[in-house]
């Protein structure tokens, strides 16, 4: 098209007016109209349109157009028509005078140019005029300047609109279906059922299924609560791949590729294998963890073209948001002993930003063999995190050996870790296999690493450096072991190094991947959800008919700082469950030491004030908290219904909740 020419003064004034108009627009459609106005005025164009390519329908989708009449032909927008295919490869403006390429009736010339149309996607701007010679070089120079200046504005507005749409969708679905705290459940089937409800609500369909990968067999596992809709047949517990090189269906294709799959008309899709009756449209997205697919979210519809790329993006975002909770539930299932009197399983709680950062580091570290050290106060869940790292690692099928260094006398700890031979010391009447040898091929978790003596620190350093162990009293060559080490401590190792109590070389060998676990007092916003979960678990374990906690008791729990962290909170809830007199845990059911500790800090639920105004205020506050608790329990956290029943408008009702620090989501 030749070199761009300098803009005329009149063009500069027009460009200035257009850009000023564009920066005032808050929506993409308004920006597109600014482009049209600029094109029609600056290039003397009569008609125009903006379109984006939809690979699913193999055609252009018109986003905005001027009122002109389009050409009457069925294949006008199809991408297999040569003039349309040529537009999809444009890198710069193109002028065409061949009638075959025109979109509007009565046109004699066309200029087309690539532009952004929404977040992360490109589209086509088309301007057409009657006069074949109207798009002169100086007019095209103006168009280039207009596109250069408006493209960034379009991208910014597009990103904002996309975020706003997703936020609105999440708010609406969350408000109607389930809160994030409700998703923090231990049973995988329950979790997947709730996730499927979210997916179906967002895509406005009634057919869906979530399938989880069995990473040993390559099969897909179904869960009862994660199948909803009119099925073709009874879905088996496990879906297996077809044999003899036959296609195994879309879900296995998503499992293998770890990429979404959108089919607008399954009748012509050779990969589709029916699950539900009368289906025309299918959308699958992977649940992706460590760059592999661990499950597939499937929604289907009896309507053709039912799902859009925006639906796909929203389900992909849903998948990203729930993958941590899915892995938590899988860890719980893998470690739970369902036998009578068996273990309760490894279950991580908390949805705070602090814990998200911990689990992000866990995910990144788990896929490697790097040494990890867990730092934090006692009771913050270091052993839980160690289990999570092992479970998410390539060694998950091998053994995880746990050694609490603080619980074993120092004179026996070396033998415990590395083993001994018969006669190595008094009482050594047999050969012993050490914990490092037991963990060969797997993982060893060394809790309270700060309790090791200096001689033992030197021997541990040798294991980390050379991967070799020497049994106590053995004259044989050192034995090589392949063990991934996860260490943990609540001690100040830096201060111990300065005092000569901890080896500097061992410190740096352990701190390949340090993960700091936050204290409970730093993420108290998660406490109501954690208390709710602990109540449900303890009520089942101790066979108690306790369903919740009073607002007054919750307020007292929120005022405590928990020096024992999550371990202390769980213990408090379990004591309260056993002592509870009714269905709700009250202040009187909480441990007396806790009530006394909070009271001595000025947070006593029983007032020591004697003046009338103070006692009146406390009495009214207590009434309001109890009233709000009873009301929200009745309506299951529905603010609109609670406002209607109470006769308090929504704005004032929200203010009342904030004043008492009550979260309505706790009652859903």
N, C-alpha and C positions, 0 to 999 in steps of 0.2 A: 504493500500500500504506500510505500515511499516514506520519506522522513517527515516527522511531525513538524508543523509550522508554528511560529509564534502566534499566540492568541491575539485577536483584535481587542481593543478596549471595550467594545460592546459585549464581546464574549466573556471577558473578565468580570464585567459587572453582573452578567447573567449567572456566571459560575459562582460568584460570591453570594448572590441571592439564593441560589439553589442549595449551597452548602449550609447557609444560615437556616434555611427551611428544614434541611435534613437533620441538623443537630437538634432541632426542636421536636422532631417526630419521636414518638415513644413506641411505635409498632412497625413491623417490617412492611406491611402493606402500604403504610404511609410513605416509607422510604422508596418503595417501588414506584409509587405515583410521582415522587419527586424526579426519579429517573425518567419516567415517561414525559413529564412536563419539560425537563431539560432536553430530551431527545427531540420532542416535537418542535420546541421553540428554537433550539440550537441547530438542528439539522433539517428543519422544515419537514419532519416526518408526519405522516398522517395517522398511522396505526402502530401498535406495538404490543408485545407480550413478554412475560418472564416465565420460564418453565424450568423444571428440573427433571432429570432422567430417573425413572423408576425401573430398576432392573427386574423387579418381580413381574411387572406388567409389560416389560419391553417396550415402553413408550414414554413420551414426554408428558409430564403433568403440568398443566398451566396453573401457575400460582396467581397471576394477575394479568389482565389484558384490557386494551381499550375497547370501545363498543363496536368496532368494525366487524363485518361479517367474515367468518373464516371460509376457506375453500371447502367445497362440498365433495369430500372424498374420505372413505373409511380409513385409509391408511395414512392420513395426513400427519399423525403424531407418532406413528410406529417407528421404532429405531432401526428396522431392517430396510426402510426406505432410504436410498442413497443420500438425498439432500439432508435428511435428519441425522443419519450416521455421520455425515461430514461435520455437523454442528457439534457433536459430542467430543470431537477431537480438537476443537479450537483452542489455540493458545493466545490468539490476539484477534482484534476485530477483522471481519471478513465482509467484503461487498459482493453481492450476487445480483445478476440481472437476468438469470434464467427463470422463466415463469414456473418451472417445475419445483423450484425451491421456495416459492412464496407461500405464506400462510393465509394472507388476507386477499379477498377478491378485489380486483381493480388495481393491484400494485404493479409498479414498473421497476422497482429497485428495492433491494433489501440490504441492511447491514446487521450483522450478528456479532455478539461478543460474549466471552465467558465472564460470569459474575458469581459471587457467593450468594446463595439463596437461603441457607439455614446453617446451623452450627455444623461445621465439618463437611459440608457438601457444596458442590458447585452447580451452577445452572447456566442458562442461556438468556441473554437479552436480545430481542429481535425488534428492529424498527423498520418500517416500510413506508414508501412514498410512491406517488404516481409518476413523477418526473424522473426518468432514468438517469439524468445527469445531476440530480440535486445534491448527492452526497460528495461534494468536492473536497479536496485535500484539507482545506482550512476547517471544514465542518467536521471531518474525521478527527482532526487534531483536538477540537473542542470535546468530542466524545471521549477520546482517550483521557483527557484531563478530568472530565466529569467522572469517569469510571475509577480512575486512580484515587480521586479524593473521596468518593462515596463508598468504596469497597470496605475500608476499615470500619466505617460507621455501620454498614450492614452487618459485618461479622460481629461487632459488639452487640448490636440490638438483637441479632439472632441468638447469640449466646445467652443474653438476659432472658429472652422469651422462652428459650428451651428450658432454662433453669426454673423459670416461673411456672411453666406448665408441669414440669416434673414435681415441683414442690407442691403445687395445687393438687395434683393427682395423689401424691403420697399423703397429704393432709386429709383429703376426702376419704381415701381408702382406709387410712389409719383410724379416722374418726368413726367410720361406720363398721369397721371389721374388728380391728385388734390393735392394741398399743405395743410399742417396742418391748416394754417390760413383760407383756404377756408372751412374747416369743421366746423369752429366756426360760425355756422349760427343759427338763431332763430327758423326757421320752421323745425319741426321734420321730415316731409315728405322729404324735400330737403336734410337734413342731412342723412337720411337713404338711399336715392337714391345714394348719393355720396359714402357712406360706401359700399353699394352693388356693385357699380362699382369697388371699390378697391378689394373686395372679389372675384369677378368674374375674374378680370384681373390677380390676383395672382394665381388662380386655373385654369386659361385658359379654362373657360367655358362661355357659353352664356345664361345659365338658372339659375335664382336665385330669392330669395324672402327673405325679412326680415319681421318677424311677431313680434309685441309687445304685451306683456301680459296686459290684462285688469284685474287688481288685485282685482277688486270687483267681477266680474262675473266668472273669470277663463277662459275667452275666449281669443282668439288671434286676434289682430286687424291688418288689412292690410292698407298700405298707397300706393297711386297710384304710386309714384315715386320709391317705393321700390319693384316693381315687374317687372322682365325683363326676357323674354323668350317666347317660344311657349307653351302657356297654354293649358291644356286639356279642361278647361271650364273657364267661367268668375268667378274669385275668389271674394267671397262676402266681404263686409266690415269687417265682423267678422266671424271667424271660430269657431264653437262650438264643444264641445266634443260629441262623439257618445253616444247614450243611450243603455240601456239593456246590460251592461257589455261588449260591443263590443270594440275592440281596436280602439283608436282614432288617431293612426298614430304616426310616428316618432317624429314630432314636439311637440306633447303633452308629449311624453315620455321624450324629452329633457327638456321641461318646468318643468316637475315634478321632474326629477332627477338632474337638473342643471349640466348635464354632456354631452360631445359631443357624436355624433353618426355617425359612418362611415360604410356605406354599399357598398361593391364592386359589388354586384349583387342583385339588388332589386327584381328580378324575384323569388328569393328563400327567400326573407325576409318577414316574416308574419306581420311585423309592418308597412310596407310601404303602404301609400295611395297616389295614383298618383296626382301630381300637373301639371307637364309638360309632353308633348308628347314624346314617344320613349325613356324614361329614363332607363339607366342601372346602374348608380352609384349615390350615394347620400351622402352628408356630411352636418351635422348640428352642429353648436356650439352655446352654450348659451351666451347671454349677461348677465353677472352675476353682481349683485349689492347687497352688504350686505348678501352674501351667499344665495341669491335666484335668480332665473332666471326671468329677466324682459323682455326678448325678445330672438328670435332665428334667427341666420343667416343661411340660407339654400342655398347651391349650388348643382346643379345636372348636370349630363352629359349623353349623349346617348351612351357613351363608357363604357364598363365594366372596373373595376379596374382603374378608371380615377383619383381617389384621393388617396394620400398617407398620412401616419402619419405626414410627414413634412408639408403637406398642412393643416392638422388639427391644428398643432402647430401654424402655421402662422395665421390662422383665429382666434385661441384663443388669440393670441397676439393682433391682430386687435381689437377683442372684448374688451380686457382690456384697450386698448388705447382710445377707443371711448366712454366708458361707462359714463365718466364725461360729455362729450358733449351731450350725449343722455339725461342724467338727467337734464342738463341745458335747453335743448329744451322742455322737458316735463314740467319743472317748468314754462317756458314761456307760454306754451299752457294752463296750469292749472290756471294761474293768468291773462291771457289776456282776456280783455273784447272786444268782437267783435262788440258790439253795437256802433252806431254812437256816437262819442265823448267819447267812453269808454277808459279805461286805456290801457297803452301800454304794460303791462305785466312785470314780473320780469325776467330780463335777465342778467346773469353774463358774463363778457367779460374778455379776457386775457388768454394766454397760457403759461405764464412764469413758471419757476420752483417755484417761490415764491407762485404763485396762486395754483399750483398743491399741494403744501404742505398745503395750507389753505383748499382746497377741500378734501384732504385726512383726515384732522382732522374733517372736517364737516361730512364726511361719517362715521367715527368711532364714533363720538359723537351722531349723529342723531338717531342711532338705540337704544339709551338708553334714560332714563329720566333725565340724569345728567344736572345740571345747567351749562350754558355756558355763558362766558363773552367775548364779542368781543372788542378788543382793537385796536386802530389805529387812524390816523389823520382823521379829518373831510373830508367827500367825498370819502372815500376809499371803500364804498359799504357795510357798516355794516348791513343796513336793508335788502339788497339783500341776504346776507349770512344768516340772521335770517330766511328769507322766505325759503331758501334752506334747512336749518336744519329742519324746521317744515315739509316741503314737503317730506323730506326723512325719517321722523320719523313714528312711529306707530300711532301717533296722527294726521296724515295728513288729515283724514276725518273730524276732529273736527276743531274748530275755532282757528285762529291766531289773537290775539288782539294786536294792536300796540299802545304804549303810549310814546309820546315824552315828557319827564320830563321837558325839557328846555322851552317848548312852553306853559306850563300851570302855572299860578301863584301859588306860594307855598301854599297859603291859600285854594286853590281849589283842589290841587293835591291829598290830602288825600281822599277827597270825590270822586274824579275821580277814584282812585285806589280801594278803599274799599267800596264805596257807602255811603249813609246817609239816615236817617229816617226823616220824615216830622217834621219840627220845630227844627231840630238839631242846626240851626243857622239862622240868619236873611236871608230871601230869600229862605230858604229850604221849599218850599210849597208843596212838594211831596216826596215820597220815591224814592230813586235813587239806581239802581243796579250798583255796581262798576265793573271796568274792570276785576278784578280778578275773580269775580263771573261769568261774561260773558265768561271768558276763561276756565271755569270749564270743565275738560276733554280734554282740548287742550293746547295751548301754549300762553304765554304772552311775548311780546318783550318790554322791558323797555329801551328805547333809552336815552342817556345822563344821565346815572345813577349817575354820579358825581355831578349832580345838586340838588340831594335830600338833604333836611335839615336833621340835626342830629335826630330830633324826628321822621321824616318819615323813616330814615334809621333803627331806632329801630323797627318800626312796620313792615318794610319789612323783617327784620331779623326773626321776629316771624313767618311770612308766610313761609319763607324758612325752618325754624326749625320744625314747628308743622303743617304747611299746614292749618292754621286757619286765618280767617279774622274777623274783628269786624267793623260793620258799624258805621260811625260817629253819635253820639247821641243815639245809641241803648243800651238798658239794657239787651237784650237777650244774650244767650250764644253765644260764638264765633262759626262761621260756618266753617265747614271743606270744603276745595276745593282741587281738584286734578288738579294742574296747573304746567306745565313745564315752568321754567323761563329762558329766554335768555335776558341778559343785554348787554349794549354797552356803551362805553364812549370814548371820545377823550381826557379826562383829565388825568393828572398824579396822579393816585390814591395813589401811594406810597408817593409822596410828600405831598398830602393832609392828609394821615394818620399821618405823622410826625408833621404836623401843627395842628392836632386835628380836622380836618374838615371831616374826613371819618373814620368810625368805623372799627377797625381792625378785629373784629369778623365777620362783614358783608363782608369785603374784602375777607376773606378766604372762606366764604360760597358761594360767587359768583365765586371764582376762582377754581371751581372743574375742568372745562375744559376751560382754556383760549386759545383764538385763536387770534393771532396778524395778522392784515391785512396790507399788504405792501403798502407803498406810491407809486404812479404812477412813480415817478422819479427813483424808484428802478427796474422797469421792462419796460424800454422804448423800448426794442426790440419788445414788443407786440404792441407798439403804432400804427405802420402803419396798422396792421390788425384791431385794434379797430377803427381807424379813418375810414377805409373802411366800416366797419359795421355800424358805426354811420351815415355815409353819406347815405347809403342805407335806413336806418330807417327814418332819417329826411327827405330825399327826398320824401319818400312815405307819411309821415305825413303831410308835408307842400305842397305837390303836386308840386315839383320843378324838372326840368329836369337836375339835377346835377348828374354826374356819377363818379366823381373822384376828385383828387387834384393834382396840379402841384408839381413837385419835389422841387421847391423853397419854396412853402408854407409848404410842408411836412418838409423840412429842418428846417424852422423856428419853427414849432411845436415841433420838436425833441430837439431844444435848450432850450425850456421853461421847468421850473422845476415843474409847476403845484402844487402850495400850496393848491389849492382846489381839487386836485386829479382827479379821474375819473369824478366826477360831473362837474368840471371845463372844462375838455376836451369835454364832451358831449355838454355843453353850448356853447363852442367856435364853435364847428362844426355846431350846430343848427343856431347860428347867421350867420355863413359863408354861409350856405345853403340859407338862406333867402336873403342875400345881394349879392349872386353870380351873376355875369354878363353873365356867359357862362356855358358850361357843366362841366368845371373844376374850383374848388376853387383855386383862386390865392392869393398872398400875400395881394393884395388890397382888398380882400373880408374878410380878417380876422379882428377881432376887433382891433381898433386903439390902445387901451390900451395894448393889447398883443404885437403888433409890437413895440410900444414905450418901453415896459418893456424889451423885448429881445434886442432892439437896445441899450438901456442904459447899457446893460451888455456886449456890445462889439460884439453883434451878428446881427447887423443891416444888412438887405438885401440890403440897399442902402448905398454905401460907402461914407465915409467922407475923404478918402485918395485922395490927389490931384496929387501925382507923377504918371508918365506915366506907370511904371512897375506894380504898385499896381492896377491901374485902368484897365490895359490890362489883368492882371491875373483874376480880378474879372469878367470882361466882358467875358473872355474865359470860366471861371467856370460856369457862368450863362448860356452861350450857351451850354456847355456840359451837364449840368443838364437838360435843356429843351429838347435838342436833345435826350438824353437817355430816358426821360419820354415819348416823342412822339413815339420813336421807340419801346420801350417796350410795350406801350399801343397798338400799331399796331399789334405786333406779340404775344400779350398776354403773355409776360414774357418768350417766347421761346428763350433761349440764343443762341442756334445754328443758328436759323434764323436771330436773331438780328446781330450776328457776321458776317454772310454772307452778309446781306444788307449793313452794315456799312463799310465792307472791313477791319475790325479790327480783328486780330486773337483772338481765344477764351481766351487765357491766358491774353492778354492785355485788352480784353473787361472786364474780371472779375476784373482786377486791377482797371480799370476805375470805375466800379460799387462800389468797396470797397472804393476808394478815395472819392467818393461822398456819401458813406453810403446809397446806394440804394439797396433794396432787390427786386430781380426779381419776387419773389413769390407774392409780392403785386399786380402785374399786371395780374395774372392768373385768 
